[in-house]
Amino acid sequence: MVLLNLFKVKELKKKLSVGKRTLFLITTMDLKSFTSAIAQIAEERGILPEKVIETIEMAIAAAYKKEYGKKGQMIKCKLDSESGEAEFWLVKLVVDESMIYSEEELEKLKEKKEEKGPSSAKSSTFALRASADKSAGKEKIRFNPEKDIMLEEAKKIKPKIKVGEELEVSLKPEKDYGRIAAQTAKQVILQKIKETERETIFEEYKTKEGEIVSGIVQRIEGRNVFLDIGRAIGILTKEEQVPGEFYRPGQRLKVYIVKVEQTSKGPVIFLSRAYPKLISKLFELEVPEISSGAVVIRSIAREAGFRTKIAVESKMEGVDPIGSAVGQRGTRVQAVINELGGEKIDIIEYSDDPEKYIANSLSPAKVLEVKRLPKNKALVIVPEDQLSLAIGKEGQNVRLAAKLTGWKIDVKGARAGETESQGEEDKSSSPPFAAARVTEEQEETDKEKKDLKKQAGRKKSEKSLNSKTKNPAPETLFRCGTSPAPCFALVLGLKLIC
């Protein structure tokens, strides 16, 4: 067989390692073991067996060119997997007179080469040939007898061939190859299998963008964390990490695939733990109603590591969206919280009515009334004792509510007496979260009353002080019984007179 004779050299009794499988390229290898080795390589590397065979064909063609071909030739090989025999062809591009440079034009090109330099001349020649291959004869090229063939000569071999097509000329199969040719084939096989594996990994994870995968922390380099996610290594940058979350080697995490990029060193997979859509994907895993489409997550607002608000809506009658997401005794939402390291999650019901939606978004605070203002703004009135709860720690609750709804929200507190009186008047007509209208005039009058009370209090205190200084209190005298001399004392903080 050609493949076995290719490596039939005394100096090359080495083994060719491809992955975990080792191919011993010696004359004792038969076709059956060769095909089984190809199948095992394809399975371990996660590539198709056809790709492995294609790689071997390219390697055999490179060895044939190294041993029997000439510089510039394009040799193609086809391997028969049943018999193990290989066929070879010399590929040439069909051109005519209008596609190639004449002798005068070649002389002009030589002059330009001397002016521009050898490097620019080579690059321009390659660019011309590449453009000619693409445009099928629209650009002129330098005629090379090893790569090109004139149309008249090509028609003698294949009468129906046209300009711009490739002509395949059959070559005589050879069985004896030298050490250098075999080494060339080995390098081609190793390189092409690596390239094919990189392409398959890139295509596989490119389709997984926007999904979550489970990974194991492999190593930590500076601020970046590298995770083993199966066939590839993903990178978790500092910006995509959760504040306050610590990582250790061997730790298993669920991460969100943000994007996949192809580089010269292979595919680079960027992961995230802080992305808001990580929450929705975790709920899809835990809640069957969300994965089936009966319950839909309409919006997500997240401050990673601290708190998250999600708005859910039911698409099916009789299905409670909040109850489905929470689960029996909170088992479903608790599983998501545990995965996120204890991050708080508020689940609210989505509504097409903006006022109701804004009131729900400020949960767990109770809302009395929502006023819609121009420029996508809203004024929310809550009881005085609920004001701090509605705003949240450092404004977190109202900030997340604004992100969730897309409205700019201002929160105001209402007095208890006013809310009770308004609630009694509007109990029959107003909705449960609309009450107690606080007008600007009432606020102004309240402020004026407070100022008047303060001024009156100040005047009273000033009068009392003045009266005390003008008419001091009478002194009560006592005789000291301990001393024979007359001694008088003033009781309760008054001065002692002896």
The 8 nearest C-alpha neighbors of each residue, nearest first, counted from 0:
[[1, 3, 2, 84, 83, 4, 82, 174],
 [0, 2, 4, 3, 84, 174, 5, 85],
 [3, 1, 5, 4, 0, 83, 6, 84],
 [2, 4, 5, 0, 1, 6, 26, 7],
 [5, 3, 7, 1, 6, 174, 2, 0],
 [4, 6, 2, 176, 3, 7, 1, 175],
 [5, 7, 4, 8, 3, 181, 24, 25],
 [8, 6, 4, 5, 26, 3, 25, 9],
 [7, 9, 11, 10, 6, 178, 177, 12],
 [10, 8, 11, 12, 7, 178, 6, 25],
 [9, 11, 8, 12, 178, 13, 7, 177],
 [12, 10, 13, 8, 9, 178, 6, 7],
 [11, 13, 10, 9, 25, 14, 24, 8],
 [14, 12, 11, 15, 23, 24, 25, 10],
 [13, 15, 23, 22, 16, 24, 21, 12],
 [14, 16, 22, 21, 23, 17, 13, 24],
 [17, 15, 21, 14, 18, 22, 20, 19],
 [16, 18, 20, 21, 19, 15, 189, 40],
 [19, 17, 20, 16, 40, 44, 43, 21],
 [18, 20, 17, 21, 16, 43, 40, 44],
 [21, 19, 18, 17, 16, 40, 22, 39],
 [22, 20, 16, 15, 17, 23, 19, 14],
 [21, 23, 15, 24, 14, 16, 20, 36],
 [24, 22, 14, 25, 15, 21, 13, 28],
 [23, 25, 22, 6, 14, 15, 26, 12],
 [26, 24, 27, 23, 28, 12, 7, 6],
 [25, 27, 28, 3, 7, 24, 4, 6],
 [26, 28, 25, 29, 24, 3, 23, 7],
 [29, 27, 26, 25, 32, 30, 33, 24],
 [30, 28, 31, 32, 33, 27, 26, 3],
 [29, 31, 33, 32, 34, 83, 28, 82],
 [32, 30, 33, 34, 29, 35, 28, 36],
 [33, 31, 35, 34, 30, 29, 36, 28],
 [32, 34, 30, 36, 31, 35, 29, 37],
 [35, 33, 37, 31, 36, 32, 30, 38],
 [34, 36, 38, 32, 37, 33, 39, 31],
 [35, 37, 33, 39, 34, 38, 32, 40],
 [38, 36, 34, 40, 35, 39, 41, 33],
 [37, 39, 35, 41, 36, 40, 48, 42],
 [40, 38, 42, 36, 41, 37, 43, 35],
 [39, 41, 37, 43, 42, 38, 44, 36],
 [42, 40, 46, 38, 48, 44, 39, 47],
 [41, 43, 39, 45, 40, 44, 38, 46],
 [44, 42, 40, 45, 41, 39, 18, 19],
 [43, 45, 41, 42, 46, 40, 196, 18],
 [46, 44, 42, 43, 41, 47, 196, 199],
 [47, 45, 41, 44, 196, 48, 42, 199],
 [46, 48, 50, 49, 41, 51, 45, 42],
 [49, 47, 51, 41, 50, 38, 52, 37],
 [48, 50, 52, 47, 51, 53, 46, 54],
 [51, 49, 53, 47, 48, 52, 54, 46],
 [50, 52, 54, 48, 53, 49, 55, 37],
 [51, 53, 55, 49, 54, 50, 56, 48],
 [54, 52, 50, 56, 51, 55, 49, 57],
 [53, 55, 51, 57, 52, 56, 188, 191],
 [54, 56, 58, 52, 57, 53, 188, 59],
 [57, 55, 53, 59, 58, 54, 76, 77],
 [58, 56, 60, 54, 55, 59, 61, 53],
 [57, 59, 184, 55, 61, 187, 56, 60],
 [58, 60, 62, 56, 61, 57, 184, 63],
 [61, 59, 57, 63, 76, 58, 62, 75],
 [60, 62, 58, 64, 59, 63, 65, 57],
 [63, 61, 180, 65, 59, 184, 64, 60],
 [64, 62, 60, 66, 65, 61, 67, 59],
 [63, 65, 68, 61, 67, 62, 66, 60],
 [66, 64, 62, 63, 180, 68, 67, 61],
 [65, 67, 63, 64, 180, 68, 62, 176],
 [68, 66, 64, 63, 65, 69, 62, 173],
 [69, 67, 64, 65, 66, 63, 72, 70],
 [70, 68, 72, 71, 64, 67, 65, 145],
 [69, 71, 72, 68, 145, 64, 65, 73],
 [70, 72, 145, 69, 146, 73, 143, 68],
 [73, 71, 145, 70, 146, 69, 74, 68],
 [72, 74, 90, 89, 71, 75, 146, 91],
 [75, 73, 89, 88, 60, 90, 72, 76],
 [74, 76, 88, 87, 60, 89, 73, 77],
 [75, 77, 87, 60, 56, 86, 88, 78],
 [76, 78, 86, 85, 56, 87, 79, 75],
 [79, 77, 85, 84, 80, 56, 76, 83],
 [78, 80, 83, 84, 81, 82, 85, 77],
 [79, 81, 83, 82, 78, 34, 84, 30],
 [82, 80, 79, 83, 30, 84, 78, 34],
 [83, 81, 84, 79, 80, 0, 30, 78],
 [82, 84, 79, 80, 0, 81, 78, 85],
 [85, 83, 79, 82, 1, 0, 78, 86],
 [86, 84, 78, 77, 79, 1, 76, 83],
 [85, 87, 77, 76, 172, 78, 84, 88],
 [88, 86, 76, 170, 75, 169, 172, 77],
 [89, 87, 169, 75, 168, 170, 167, 74],
 [88, 90, 74, 168, 167, 73, 169, 75],
 [89, 91, 167, 73, 166, 74, 88, 165],
 [92, 90, 146, 147, 166, 165, 148, 93],
 [91, 93, 147, 165, 148, 164, 146, 166],
 [92, 94, 148, 162, 163, 164, 150, 149],
 [95, 93, 149, 162, 150, 98, 148, 163],
 [94, 96, 149, 97, 98, 150, 162, 99],
 [95, 97, 98, 99, 94, 149, 100, 101],
 [98, 96, 95, 99, 139, 136, 100, 94],
 [97, 99, 139, 136, 96, 95, 94, 140],
 [100, 98, 140, 139, 141, 96, 97, 142],
 [99, 101, 141, 104, 139, 140, 105, 102],
 [100, 102, 104, 103, 105, 99, 96, 141],
 [101, 103, 105, 104, 106, 100, 107, 108],
 [104, 102, 106, 105, 101, 107, 100, 108],
 [103, 105, 107, 101, 106, 102, 100, 108],
 [104, 106, 108, 102, 103, 107, 101, 100],
 [107, 105, 109, 103, 108, 104, 102, 110],
 [108, 106, 104, 110, 109, 105, 111, 103],
 [107, 109, 105, 111, 106, 110, 112, 104],
 [110, 108, 112, 106, 107, 111, 105, 113],
 [111, 109, 107, 113, 112, 108, 106, 114],
 [110, 112, 108, 114, 109, 113, 115, 107],
 [113, 111, 109, 115, 120, 110, 116, 114],
 [112, 114, 110, 116, 111, 115, 109, 117],
 [115, 113, 111, 112, 116, 110, 109, 117],
 [116, 114, 112, 113, 111, 119, 117, 120],
 [115, 117, 112, 113, 118, 114, 119, 120],
 [116, 118, 120, 119, 112, 121, 115, 113],
 [119, 117, 121, 120, 116, 122, 115, 112],
 [118, 120, 122, 121, 117, 116, 123, 115],
 [121, 119, 117, 123, 112, 118, 122, 124],
 [122, 120, 124, 118, 123, 119, 117, 125],
 [121, 123, 119, 125, 124, 120, 126, 118],
 [122, 124, 126, 120, 121, 125, 119, 127],
 [125, 123, 127, 121, 126, 122, 120, 128],
 [124, 126, 128, 122, 127, 123, 129, 121],
 [127, 125, 123, 129, 124, 128, 130, 122],
 [126, 128, 124, 130, 125, 129, 140, 131],
 [127, 129, 131, 125, 130, 126, 140, 132],
 [130, 128, 126, 132, 131, 127, 125, 133],
 [131, 129, 133, 127, 132, 128, 134, 126],
 [132, 130, 128, 138, 134, 136, 129, 133],
 [131, 133, 129, 135, 130, 134, 128, 136],
 [134, 132, 130, 131, 135, 129, 136, 128],
 [133, 135, 131, 137, 136, 132, 130, 138],
 [136, 134, 163, 132, 131, 133, 137, 162],
 [135, 137, 131, 98, 138, 134, 163, 139],
 [136, 138, 134, 135, 131, 139, 98, 130],
 [139, 137, 131, 136, 98, 140, 130, 127],
 [138, 140, 98, 99, 100, 137, 131, 136],
 [141, 139, 99, 128, 127, 100, 142, 98],
 [140, 142, 99, 100, 143, 139, 124, 128],
 [141, 143, 99, 140, 147, 144, 100, 146],
 [142, 144, 146, 145, 147, 141, 148, 71],
 [145, 143, 147, 146, 148, 142, 91, 149],
 [146, 144, 72, 143, 147, 71, 91, 69],
 [145, 147, 91, 143, 144, 72, 92, 71],
 [146, 148, 92, 91, 144, 143, 93, 145],
 [149, 147, 93, 92, 94, 91, 144, 153],
 [148, 150, 94, 152, 151, 95, 93, 153],
 [149, 151, 153, 152, 95, 93, 94, 154],
 [152, 150, 154, 153, 149, 155, 95, 148],
 [153, 151, 155, 154, 149, 150, 148, 156],
 [152, 154, 150, 155, 156, 151, 157, 149],
 [155, 153, 158, 157, 156, 151, 152, 150],
 [154, 156, 152, 153, 157, 158, 151, 150],
 [155, 157, 154, 153, 158, 152, 168, 166],
 [158, 156, 154, 155, 159, 160, 153, 166],
 [157, 159, 154, 160, 155, 156, 153, 161],
 [160, 158, 157, 161, 154, 153, 156, 155],
 [159, 161, 158, 157, 154, 164, 162, 153],
 [162, 160, 164, 163, 159, 93, 150, 154],
 [163, 161, 93, 94, 164, 150, 95, 160],
 [162, 164, 135, 93, 136, 94, 161, 92],
 [165, 163, 162, 93, 161, 92, 166, 160],
 [166, 164, 92, 91, 93, 90, 167, 163],
 [165, 167, 91, 90, 92, 168, 164, 93],
 [166, 168, 90, 89, 88, 169, 165, 91],
 [169, 167, 89, 88, 166, 90, 170, 91],
 [168, 170, 88, 87, 89, 167, 171, 86],
 [171, 169, 88, 87, 172, 168, 89, 86],
 [170, 172, 173, 169, 87, 86, 88, 174],
 [173, 171, 170, 86, 87, 174, 85, 1],
 [172, 174, 175, 171, 1, 63, 176, 67],
 [175, 173, 4, 1, 5, 176, 172, 0],
 [174, 176, 173, 4, 5, 177, 7, 1],
 [177, 175, 5, 180, 174, 66, 181, 178],
 [178, 176, 180, 179, 181, 175, 8, 66],
 [177, 179, 181, 180, 182, 8, 11, 176],
 [180, 178, 182, 181, 177, 183, 65, 66],
 [181, 179, 62, 183, 177, 182, 178, 65],
 [182, 180, 184, 178, 183, 179, 6, 62],
 [181, 183, 179, 185, 184, 180, 178, 186],
 [184, 182, 180, 186, 181, 185, 62, 179],
 [183, 185, 58, 181, 187, 182, 62, 186],
 [184, 186, 182, 188, 183, 187, 181, 189],
 [187, 185, 183, 189, 188, 184, 190, 182],
 [186, 188, 184, 190, 58, 185, 189, 191],
 [189, 187, 185, 191, 186, 190, 58, 54],
 [190, 188, 186, 192, 187, 191, 193, 185],
 [191, 189, 187, 193, 188, 192, 186, 194],
 [190, 192, 194, 188, 193, 189, 187, 54],
 [191, 193, 195, 189, 194, 190, 196, 188],
 [194, 192, 196, 190, 191, 195, 197, 189],
 [193, 195, 191, 197, 196, 192, 198, 190],
 [196, 194, 192, 198, 197, 193, 191, 199],
 [195, 197, 193, 199, 194, 198, 192, 200],
 [198, 196, 194, 200, 195, 199, 265, 201],
 [199, 197, 201, 195, 196, 200, 202, 194],
 [198, 200, 202, 196, 201, 197, 203, 195],
 [201, 199, 203, 197, 198, 202, 196, 204],
 [200, 202, 198, 199, 203, 204, 266, 205],
 [203, 201, 205, 199, 200, 204, 198, 206],
 [204, 202, 200, 201, 205, 206, 199, 207],
 [205, 203, 207, 206, 201, 202, 200, 208],
 [206, 204, 202, 207, 203, 208, 259, 201],
 [205, 207, 204, 208, 203, 202, 209, 201],
 [208, 206, 204, 205, 210, 209, 203, 256],
 [209, 207, 256, 210, 205, 206, 258, 257],
 [208, 210, 256, 257, 207, 255, 211, 258],
 [211, 209, 207, 208, 256, 255, 212, 280],
 [212, 210, 255, 254, 256, 253, 280, 213],
 [213, 211, 254, 253, 214, 255, 210, 228],
 [212, 214, 253, 252, 228, 254, 211, 251],
 [213, 215, 228, 227, 252, 226, 251, 253],
 [214, 216, 251, 227, 226, 250, 249, 217],
 [217, 215, 226, 248, 249, 250, 218, 225],
 [216, 218, 226, 248, 225, 227, 215, 249],
 [219, 217, 225, 248, 216, 224, 220, 226],
 [218, 220, 224, 223, 225, 221, 217, 222],
 [221, 219, 223, 222, 224, 218, 225, 217],
 [220, 222, 223, 219, 224, 237, 236, 218],
 [221, 223, 237, 220, 224, 236, 219, 235],
 [224, 222, 236, 220, 221, 235, 237, 219],
 [223, 225, 219, 235, 234, 218, 220, 236],
 [226, 224, 234, 218, 217, 233, 216, 219],
 [227, 225, 216, 217, 233, 215, 214, 232],
 [226, 228, 232, 215, 214, 229, 217, 231],
 [229, 227, 214, 231, 232, 226, 213, 230],
 [228, 230, 231, 227, 214, 232, 213, 215],
 [231, 229, 228, 200, 232, 227, 45, 44],
 [230, 232, 229, 228, 227, 233, 200, 268],
 [231, 233, 227, 226, 228, 225, 234, 268],
 [234, 232, 268, 226, 225, 269, 270, 227],
 [233, 235, 225, 269, 270, 224, 236, 268],
 [236, 234, 224, 270, 223, 271, 225, 269],
 [235, 237, 223, 239, 238, 234, 240, 224],
 [236, 238, 240, 239, 222, 223, 235, 224],
 [239, 237, 236, 240, 273, 241, 235, 271],
 [240, 238, 271, 273, 236, 237, 272, 235],
 [239, 241, 237, 272, 238, 273, 242, 271],
 [240, 242, 273, 244, 304, 303, 272, 243],
 [243, 241, 244, 304, 240, 303, 245, 305],
 [242, 244, 241, 245, 304, 240, 305, 303],
 [243, 245, 241, 242, 246, 240, 304, 340],
 [246, 244, 243, 247, 242, 241, 240, 340],
 [247, 245, 244, 250, 248, 216, 224, 219],
 [246, 248, 250, 249, 216, 245, 219, 218],
 [249, 247, 216, 217, 250, 218, 246, 215],
 [248, 250, 216, 215, 247, 217, 251, 218],
 [249, 251, 216, 215, 248, 247, 252, 246],
 [252, 250, 215, 214, 249, 216, 213, 253],
 [253, 251, 214, 213, 254, 215, 250, 216],
 [252, 254, 213, 212, 214, 211, 255, 251],
 [253, 255, 211, 272, 212, 271, 270, 252],
 [254, 256, 211, 271, 270, 277, 210, 257],
 [257, 255, 270, 208, 209, 210, 258, 211],
 [256, 258, 270, 269, 208, 209, 255, 271],
 [259, 257, 269, 208, 256, 268, 260, 205],
 [258, 260, 268, 205, 267, 269, 266, 204],
 [261, 259, 267, 266, 262, 268, 258, 201],
 [260, 262, 266, 265, 267, 201, 259, 263],
 [263, 261, 265, 264, 266, 260, 267, 197],
 [262, 264, 265, 261, 266, 197, 267, 194],
 [265, 263, 262, 266, 261, 267, 197, 194],
 [264, 266, 262, 263, 197, 261, 267, 201],
 [265, 267, 261, 201, 260, 262, 268, 197],
 [266, 268, 260, 259, 261, 269, 265, 233],
 [269, 267, 259, 233, 258, 234, 270, 266],
 [270, 268, 234, 258, 257, 233, 256, 259],
 [271, 269, 256, 235, 255, 257, 234, 254],
 [270, 272, 239, 255, 273, 254, 274, 235],
 [271, 273, 240, 254, 239, 274, 241, 255],
 [272, 274, 239, 303, 241, 271, 240, 275],
 [273, 275, 276, 277, 272, 271, 239, 255],
 [276, 274, 277, 278, 301, 273, 299, 300],
 [277, 275, 279, 278, 274, 280, 299, 255],
 [276, 278, 280, 275, 279, 274, 255, 281],
 [279, 277, 281, 276, 280, 275, 282, 335],
 [278, 280, 282, 276, 281, 277, 283, 296],
 [279, 281, 283, 277, 282, 278, 276, 284],
 [282, 280, 278, 284, 283, 279, 277, 335],
 [283, 281, 285, 279, 284, 280, 286, 278],
 [284, 282, 290, 280, 281, 286, 289, 285],
 [283, 285, 281, 282, 286, 280, 290, 287],
 [284, 286, 282, 283, 331, 281, 287, 334],
 [285, 287, 283, 288, 282, 289, 284, 324],
 [288, 286, 290, 289, 291, 285, 283, 284],
 [289, 287, 293, 291, 294, 286, 290, 292],
 [290, 288, 294, 292, 287, 291, 283, 286],
 [289, 291, 283, 287, 292, 288, 286, 284],
 [292, 290, 288, 289, 293, 287, 294, 283],
 [291, 293, 289, 294, 290, 288, 295, 314],
 [294, 292, 288, 314, 315, 291, 289, 313],
 [295, 293, 313, 289, 292, 288, 312, 314],
 [296, 294, 312, 311, 289, 297, 292, 313],
 [295, 297, 311, 310, 298, 312, 294, 309],
 [298, 296, 310, 311, 295, 312, 349, 299],
 [297, 299, 310, 309, 296, 403, 300, 311],
 [298, 300, 309, 308, 403, 301, 275, 310],
 [301, 299, 403, 308, 399, 402, 307, 309],
 [302, 300, 307, 303, 275, 306, 308, 299],
 [301, 303, 306, 305, 307, 304, 300, 399],
 [304, 302, 273, 305, 241, 301, 306, 242],
 [303, 305, 342, 241, 242, 302, 306, 243],
 [306, 304, 342, 303, 302, 343, 307, 301],
 [305, 307, 343, 302, 342, 344, 301, 304],
 [306, 308, 301, 344, 300, 345, 302, 343],
 [309, 307, 345, 300, 344, 299, 346, 301],
 [308, 310, 299, 346, 298, 347, 345, 311],
 [309, 311, 347, 349, 298, 348, 297, 296],
 [312, 310, 296, 348, 349, 295, 297, 320],
 [313, 311, 295, 349, 294, 320, 348, 296],
 [312, 314, 294, 320, 315, 293, 318, 295],
 [315, 313, 293, 294, 312, 316, 295, 292],
 [314, 316, 313, 293, 318, 317, 294, 319],
 [317, 315, 318, 314, 313, 319, 293, 320],
 [316, 318, 315, 319, 313, 314, 320, 293],
 [319, 317, 316, 315, 320, 313, 323, 293],
 [318, 320, 322, 321, 323, 317, 313, 294],
 [321, 319, 323, 313, 322, 312, 294, 311],
 [320, 322, 324, 323, 319, 325, 346, 348],
 [323, 321, 325, 319, 324, 320, 326, 327],
 [324, 322, 320, 326, 321, 325, 319, 288],
 [325, 323, 321, 322, 326, 286, 320, 332],
 [324, 326, 329, 332, 322, 331, 323, 321],
 [327, 325, 329, 331, 323, 330, 324, 322],
 [326, 328, 329, 330, 325, 331, 322, 323],
 [329, 327, 330, 326, 325, 331, 333, 332],
 [328, 330, 325, 326, 327, 332, 331, 333],
 [329, 331, 333, 326, 328, 332, 327, 334],
 [332, 330, 326, 334, 333, 325, 329, 285],
 [331, 333, 325, 335, 334, 329, 330, 336],
 [332, 334, 336, 330, 335, 331, 329, 337],
 [333, 335, 337, 331, 332, 336, 330, 338],
 [336, 334, 338, 332, 333, 337, 281, 339],
 [337, 335, 333, 341, 339, 338, 334, 342],
 [338, 336, 340, 334, 339, 335, 341, 333],
 [337, 339, 335, 336, 340, 334, 341, 253],
 [340, 338, 336, 337, 342, 341, 335, 304],
 [339, 341, 337, 338, 342, 336, 244, 304],
 [342, 340, 336, 337, 339, 343, 338, 304],
 [341, 343, 305, 304, 336, 306, 339, 340],
 [344, 342, 306, 307, 305, 341, 345, 336],
 [343, 345, 307, 308, 306, 346, 342, 336],
 [346, 344, 308, 307, 309, 347, 343, 362],
 [345, 347, 309, 308, 310, 321, 344, 348],
 [348, 346, 310, 359, 309, 311, 345, 360],
 [347, 349, 311, 310, 312, 350, 321, 359],
 [348, 350, 310, 312, 311, 356, 347, 351],
 [351, 349, 356, 352, 355, 348, 353, 312],
 [350, 352, 353, 349, 356, 355, 354, 312],
 [351, 353, 350, 355, 354, 356, 357, 349],
 [354, 352, 356, 355, 357, 351, 350, 404],
 [355, 353, 357, 356, 352, 369, 358, 371],
 [354, 356, 358, 357, 352, 353, 359, 350],
 [355, 357, 353, 350, 359, 354, 358, 349],
 [358, 356, 360, 354, 359, 355, 353, 404],
 [357, 359, 355, 356, 360, 361, 366, 354],
 [360, 358, 356, 357, 361, 362, 355, 347],
 [359, 361, 357, 400, 362, 358, 356, 347],
 [362, 360, 359, 358, 364, 400, 389, 363],
 [363, 361, 364, 360, 359, 365, 358, 389],
 [362, 364, 361, 365, 389, 388, 359, 345],
 [363, 365, 362, 389, 388, 361, 385, 366],
 [366, 364, 381, 363, 367, 385, 362, 432],
 [365, 367, 381, 432, 368, 358, 380, 364],
 [368, 366, 432, 433, 381, 434, 380, 365],
 [367, 369, 433, 380, 432, 434, 366, 379],
 [368, 370, 379, 354, 378, 380, 371, 377],
 [371, 369, 378, 377, 379, 372, 368, 354],
 [370, 372, 377, 376, 378, 369, 373, 354],
 [371, 373, 376, 377, 370, 375, 374, 378],
 [372, 374, 375, 376, 371, 377, 370, 407],
 [375, 373, 376, 372, 407, 377, 406, 371],
 [374, 376, 406, 373, 407, 372, 377, 371],
 [377, 375, 407, 372, 374, 406, 373, 408],
 [376, 378, 371, 408, 372, 370, 407, 409],
 [379, 377, 409, 370, 369, 408, 410, 371],
 [378, 380, 369, 410, 368, 409, 411, 370],
 [381, 379, 411, 368, 367, 412, 410, 366],
 [380, 382, 366, 412, 367, 413, 386, 385],
 [383, 381, 413, 385, 412, 384, 386, 414],
 [382, 384, 412, 413, 386, 385, 414, 381],
 [383, 385, 382, 386, 387, 412, 388, 381],
 [386, 384, 382, 388, 383, 387, 364, 389],
 [387, 385, 389, 383, 388, 384, 412, 381],
 [386, 388, 390, 389, 385, 391, 384, 392],
 [389, 387, 391, 385, 386, 390, 364, 363],
 [390, 388, 364, 386, 387, 391, 361, 385],
 [391, 389, 394, 397, 387, 396, 388, 386],
 [392, 390, 396, 394, 388, 395, 389, 387],
 [391, 393, 394, 395, 390, 396, 387, 388],
 [392, 394, 395, 391, 390, 396, 398, 397],
 [395, 393, 391, 390, 392, 396, 397, 398],
 [394, 396, 398, 391, 393, 392, 397, 399],
 [397, 395, 391, 399, 398, 390, 394, 400],
 [396, 398, 400, 390, 399, 395, 394, 401],
 [397, 399, 395, 401, 400, 396, 394, 402],
 [400, 398, 402, 396, 401, 397, 300, 403],
 [401, 399, 397, 403, 360, 398, 402, 361],
 [400, 402, 398, 406, 399, 404, 403, 405],
 [403, 401, 399, 405, 400, 404, 300, 398],
 [402, 404, 400, 300, 401, 405, 299, 298],
 [405, 403, 401, 406, 402, 400, 357, 356],
 [404, 406, 402, 401, 403, 407, 400, 375],
 [407, 405, 401, 404, 375, 376, 408, 377],
 [408, 406, 376, 401, 377, 375, 409, 405],
 [407, 409, 377, 406, 378, 376, 401, 410],
 [410, 408, 378, 379, 377, 411, 407, 376],
 [411, 409, 379, 380, 378, 408, 412, 381],
 [412, 410, 380, 379, 381, 409, 413, 386],
 [411, 413, 383, 381, 382, 380, 386, 414],
 [414, 412, 382, 383, 381, 380, 415, 418],
 [415, 413, 417, 416, 383, 418, 382, 412],
 [414, 416, 418, 417, 419, 413, 382, 383],
 [417, 415, 419, 418, 414, 420, 421, 413],
 [416, 418, 420, 419, 414, 415, 435, 421],
 [417, 419, 435, 415, 421, 416, 420, 422],
 [420, 418, 422, 416, 417, 421, 415, 423],
 [421, 419, 417, 423, 422, 418, 416, 424],
 [422, 420, 435, 424, 418, 423, 419, 434],
 [421, 423, 419, 425, 426, 420, 424, 434],
 [424, 422, 420, 426, 421, 425, 419, 427],
 [423, 425, 421, 422, 426, 420, 427, 428],
 [426, 424, 422, 428, 429, 427, 423, 421],
 [425, 427, 423, 422, 428, 424, 429, 430],
 [426, 428, 425, 429, 424, 430, 423, 422],
 [429, 427, 425, 426, 430, 424, 431, 433],
 [428, 430, 425, 433, 426, 427, 431, 434],
 [429, 431, 433, 432, 428, 426, 434, 427],
 [432, 430, 433, 429, 367, 434, 426, 366],
 [431, 433, 367, 366, 430, 368, 434, 365],
 [432, 434, 368, 367, 430, 429, 431, 369],
 [435, 433, 367, 422, 368, 421, 436, 418],
 [436, 434, 418, 421, 417, 437, 422, 413],
 [437, 435, 438, 434, 421, 418, 368, 417],
 [436, 438, 435, 439, 441, 413, 442, 417],
 [439, 437, 441, 440, 436, 442, 443, 435],
 [438, 440, 442, 441, 443, 437, 444, 436],
 [441, 439, 443, 442, 438, 444, 445, 437],
 [442, 440, 444, 443, 438, 439, 445, 437],
 [441, 443, 439, 445, 440, 444, 446, 438],
 [444, 442, 440, 446, 445, 441, 439, 447],
 [445, 443, 447, 441, 446, 442, 448, 440],
 [446, 444, 442, 448, 443, 447, 441, 449],
 [445, 447, 443, 449, 444, 448, 442, 450],
 [448, 446, 444, 450, 449, 445, 451, 443],
 [449, 447, 451, 445, 450, 446, 444, 452],
 [448, 450, 446, 452, 447, 451, 453, 445],
 [449, 451, 453, 447, 448, 452, 454, 446],
 [452, 450, 454, 448, 453, 449, 455, 447],
 [453, 451, 449, 455, 450, 454, 456, 448],
 [452, 454, 450, 456, 451, 455, 449, 457],
 [455, 453, 457, 451, 456, 452, 450, 458],
 [456, 454, 452, 458, 457, 453, 451, 459],
 [457, 455, 453, 459, 454, 458, 452, 460],
 [456, 458, 454, 460, 455, 459, 453, 461],
 [459, 457, 461, 455, 460, 456, 462, 454],
 [460, 458, 462, 456, 461, 457, 463, 455],
 [459, 461, 457, 463, 458, 462, 456, 464],
 [460, 462, 458, 464, 459, 463, 457, 465],
 [463, 461, 465, 459, 464, 460, 466, 458],
 [464, 462, 466, 460, 465, 461, 459, 467],
 [463, 465, 467, 461, 462, 466, 460, 468],
 [466, 464, 462, 468, 467, 463, 461, 469],
 [467, 465, 463, 469, 468, 464, 470, 462],
 [468, 466, 464, 465, 470, 471, 469, 463],
 [467, 469, 465, 466, 470, 471, 464, 463],
 [470, 468, 466, 467, 471, 465, 464, 472],
 [471, 469, 467, 468, 466, 472, 465, 473],
 [472, 470, 467, 468, 469, 473, 466, 474],
 [471, 473, 474, 470, 467, 475, 468, 469],
 [474, 472, 471, 475, 470, 476, 489, 493],
 [473, 475, 489, 476, 472, 493, 490, 471],
 [476, 474, 489, 473, 477, 490, 488, 487],
 [477, 475, 487, 488, 489, 474, 478, 490],
 [478, 476, 487, 488, 479, 475, 489, 486],
 [477, 479, 487, 486, 480, 485, 476, 488],
 [478, 480, 486, 481, 487, 482, 477, 485],
 [481, 479, 482, 478, 483, 486, 485, 484],
 [480, 482, 479, 483, 484, 478, 486, 485],
 [481, 483, 484, 480, 479, 485, 486, 478],
 [484, 482, 485, 481, 480, 479, 486, 478],
 [485, 483, 482, 486, 479, 497, 481, 480],
 [484, 486, 478, 483, 487, 479, 497, 482],
 [487, 485, 497, 479, 478, 484, 496, 488],
 [486, 488, 477, 478, 496, 476, 497, 479],
 [489, 487, 495, 477, 476, 496, 490, 486],
 [488, 490, 493, 475, 476, 494, 495, 474],
 [489, 491, 493, 492, 488, 475, 476, 494],
 [492, 490, 493, 489, 494, 488, 475, 474],
 [491, 493, 490, 494, 489, 495, 488, 474],
 [492, 494, 489, 490, 491, 495, 488, 474],
 [493, 495, 489, 496, 492, 488, 490, 491],
 [496, 494, 488, 489, 497, 493, 487, 490],
 [495, 497, 487, 488, 494, 486, 489, 476],
 [496, 486, 487, 495, 485, 488, 484, 479]]
